[in-house]
Amino acid sequence: MGRYLPEDSQVLALMELLVFIFVAPANLSTIGVYFVDMFSTHLQLLQRTVVVVIAVVALGATGMAQAFLLYTPDEYLEKRTSDPFLPIGEAVGDFVDLYPNLGAWTLLFVKDGVQRKVKCKDIWGFNYKGVLFRINSEGPIPVRLMTEAEVCYYENGFAHLKMQRDDTEWAGFELGHGSYLSRNIKGPIVPAQFKEGDEKSMSGIFRKEHSDLEPLFSCIGAGAEMDHTRQCVVDFEAGLEVQKLAREKE
């Protein structure tokens, strides 16, 4: 079973590249991990810089407790703003459960006392409490979008749905992988597992098709440790921003 860090620590760990780059530009050559206590302050910083779009900025009880179905990525991309709670898609009430039904993973929602069952294979994704979940073809099952920049980074949907629904800081999972990647918000999602010599799995094919991301793949490796994978994503995106800033100064 996998286990997650507290919800706020997850978001801050993935935001730290922006916090450090824009708060301490004089030290760009020594990027490290800087955790902060004032979440709202750095959320504002993120919105101002608009360097990385974070689709995950809600904590627990803040915001509406509703879910919205999304049938296509364009439906989401055309209407989204910096407000993660903006209602986009078909309102289906509150999330209740994710369970197998006749061989298909099914989402259960309740709206005005009426249950609504939705097969994961029938939708592109959904927004729940300001958090975007995409449906991964493997399963198909939901995965939670954590960051969107040069790559999109996701984590296990089972665990994150439990944390969102129950307003808890910890959750485990028994199905799926801990971490996933895609090249963009529309692209295929693959497990963040990049073993040397693997050219046949979905992850191996993805690695071959996106050779410009090799530093990230090499860092992640087999992807056995989720904390390590998160840090690899943060460091990779931060490195790209350093290069971008250096080019702008030339």
C-alpha positions in Angstrom: 0.0 0.0 0.0 1.3 3.5 -0.8 1.1 6.4 1.6 1.1 10.1 1.1 2.5 13.1 2.9 0.1 15.6 4.4 -1.9 17.5 1.8 -0.4 20.9 2.5 3.2 19.5 2.4 2.5 18.0 -1.0 1.4 21.3 -2.6 4.2 23.2 -1.0 6.8 20.7 -2.1 5.7 21.1 -5.7 5.5 24.9 -5.4 8.9 25.4 -4.0 10.6 26.0 -7.3 8.5 29.1 -7.8 9.0 30.2 -4.2 12.7 30.0 -4.5 13.2 31.3 -8.0 11.2 34.4 -7.5 11.9 35.1 -3.8 15.7 34.5 -4.0 16.8 35.1 -7.6 20.4 35.8 -6.5 20.8 32.2 -5.5 19.5 30.5 -8.6 22.7 28.4 -9.0 22.0 26.7 -5.7 18.4 25.7 -6.0 17.3 23.7 -2.9 14.1 22.8 -1.1 12.4 25.7 0.7 9.2 24.9 2.5 7.1 27.8 3.7 4.4 28.2 6.3 2.2 30.9 4.6 0.4 28.9 1.9 -1.8 31.8 0.8 1.2 34.2 0.3 2.8 31.8 -2.1 -0.4 31.0 -3.8 -0.6 34.7 -4.7 3.0 34.6 -5.9 2.1 31.7 -8.1 -0.9 33.5 -9.6 1.2 36.6 -10.3 4.0 34.9 -12.0 1.9 32.5 -14.0 4.9 30.3 -14.7 3.5 27.0 -13.7 -0.3 26.4 -13.6 -1.0 24.5 -10.4 -4.4 22.8 -10.6 -4.2 21.9 -6.9 -4.6 24.8 -4.4 -7.5 23.8 -2.2 -7.2 22.6 1.4 -9.9 20.7 3.2 -13.0 22.6 4.0 -12.4 25.7 1.9 -14.4 26.0 -1.3 -17.5 24.1 -2.5 -17.9 20.4 -1.9 -19.1 19.6 -5.4 -17.9 17.6 -8.4 -18.2 18.5 -12.1 -17.8 16.0 -14.9 -15.6 16.9 -17.9 -16.1 15.0 -21.1 -13.3 16.5 -23.2 -10.1 18.3 -22.4 -11.1 21.3 -24.5 -14.2 21.8 -22.3 -11.9 22.3 -19.4 -9.1 24.3 -21.2 -11.4 26.8 -22.8 -13.1 27.8 -19.6 -10.6 27.5 -16.8 -9.2 30.5 -15.0 -6.8 31.0 -12.1 -9.8 30.2 -9.8 -9.7 26.4 -9.3 -13.3 26.5 -7.9 -14.8 27.9 -11.1 -17.7 25.6 -12.0 -16.8 23.9 -15.3 -18.6 20.9 -16.6 -21.7 19.0 -15.5 -22.5 19.4 -11.8 -23.0 16.0 -10.1 -23.0 16.9 -6.4 -20.6 15.3 -3.9 -18.2 12.5 -4.5 -19.1 9.4 -2.5 -17.1 6.4 -3.7 -15.0 4.8 -6.4 -15.6 1.1 -6.9 -15.6 -1.7 -9.5 -18.9 -2.4 -11.1 -19.2 -5.2 -13.7 -15.5 -4.8 -14.5 -15.6 -1.0 -14.9 -14.3 1.4 -12.3 -17.3 3.6 -11.4 -17.6 6.9 -9.6 -20.6 7.4 -7.3 -21.9 10.9 -6.7 -24.9 12.2 -4.7 -26.8 15.4 -5.7 -29.9 16.5 -3.9 -30.3 13.0 -2.4 -30.1 11.3 -5.8 -27.3 8.9 -6.6 -25.4 9.2 -9.9 -23.1 6.4 -11.1 -20.5 7.4 -13.7 -18.1 4.9 -15.4 -14.6 6.3 -15.5 -14.2 5.2 -19.1 -17.1 7.5 -20.2 -15.5 10.8 -19.1 -12.1 12.6 -19.7 -11.9 13.8 -16.1 -13.7 15.7 -13.3 -13.1 18.6 -10.9 -13.7 17.9 -7.2 -13.3 20.5 -4.5 -11.2 22.6 -6.9 -8.9 19.7 -7.8 -8.6 18.3 -11.3 -8.7 14.5 -11.8 -8.0 13.0 -15.2 -9.0 9.5 -16.2 -6.0 7.4 -17.0 -6.5 4.8 -19.7 -4.9 2.2 -17.4 -8.0 0.9 -15.5 -9.4 3.3 -16.5 -9.0 5.1 -13.1 -8.6 8.7 -11.9 -5.3 10.4 -11.3 -4.9 13.8 -9.6 -3.1 16.6 -11.5 -0.5 18.1 -9.2 1.5 20.4 -11.6 1.3 21.5 -15.2 4.4 22.9 -16.7 7.0 21.4 -19.1 5.4 18.1 -18.1 2.2 17.3 -16.2 2.7 15.5 -12.9 0.0 13.4 -11.3 -0.5 11.2 -8.2 -2.7 8.3 -7.3 -6.4 9.1 -7.6 -7.7 6.6 -5.1 -5.6 8.2 -2.3 -6.3 11.8 -3.2 -10.0 11.2 -3.6 -10.1 9.8 -0.1 -8.2 12.8 1.3 -10.5 15.3 -0.5 -13.7 13.5 0.5 -12.8 12.9 4.1 -10.7 16.1 4.6 -7.8 14.0 5.9 -4.1 14.4 5.6 -3.2 10.7 5.0 -4.5 8.1 2.7 -3.2 4.9 1.2 -3.9 3.0 -2.1 -3.7 -0.5 -3.2 -4.4 0.0 -6.9 -2.6 2.0 -9.5 0.8 3.7 -9.2 2.0 6.4 -6.9 3.1 8.9 -9.6 2.4 9.5 -13.3 3.5 11.9 -16.0 2.1 13.2 -19.3 3.7 15.6 -21.7 0.7 18.0 -21.6 -2.8 18.1 -20.2 -4.2 16.3 -23.3 -1.5 13.7 -23.7 -1.4 10.1 -22.7 -0.6 9.4 -19.0 2.1 6.9 -18.1 3.4 5.6 -14.7 6.5 7.6 -13.5 8.7 4.5 -13.7 11.6 4.6 -16.0 13.8 1.5 -15.7 17.0 1.4 -17.7 16.7 -0.7 -20.8 12.9 -0.7 -20.7 11.6 0.1 -24.2 8.4 -1.9 -24.3 6.2 -0.6 -21.4 4.1 2.6 -21.7 6.7 4.4 -19.7 9.6 3.1 -21.8 7.9 4.1 -25.0 7.1 7.6 -23.6 10.8 8.0 -22.6 11.9 7.1 -26.1 9.4 9.6 -27.7 10.4 12.5 -25.4 14.2 12.3 -25.3 14.4 16.0 -24.3 13.1 14.9 -20.9 15.9 12.5 -20.3 17.3 14.3 -17.3 13.9 13.9 -15.6 13.6 10.2 -16.5 17.1 9.5 -15.3 16.4 11.2 -12.0 13.1 9.3 -11.4 14.5 5.9 -12.4 12.4 3.0 -11.3 10.1 5.4 -9.4 10.1 3.4 -6.2 10.1 6.4 -3.8 7.3 8.9 -4.3 9.1 11.7 -2.4 12.1 11.2 -4.7 9.9 11.4 -7.8 8.3 14.6 -6.5 11.7 16.2 -5.9 12.9 15.1 -9.4 9.9 16.9 -11.0 10.5 20.0 -8.9 14.2 20.1 -9.7 13.7 19.5 -13.4 11.1 22.3 -13.7 13.3 24.6 -11.6 16.3 23.9 -13.8 14.3 24.9 -16.9 13.3 28.2 -15.3 16.9 28.9 -14.4 17.9 28.3 -18.1 15.1 30.5 -19.3 16.1 33.4 -17.0 19.7 33.1 -18.0 18.7 33.3 -21.7 16.6 36.4 -21.0 19.6 38.1 -19.4 21.9 37.5 -22.4 
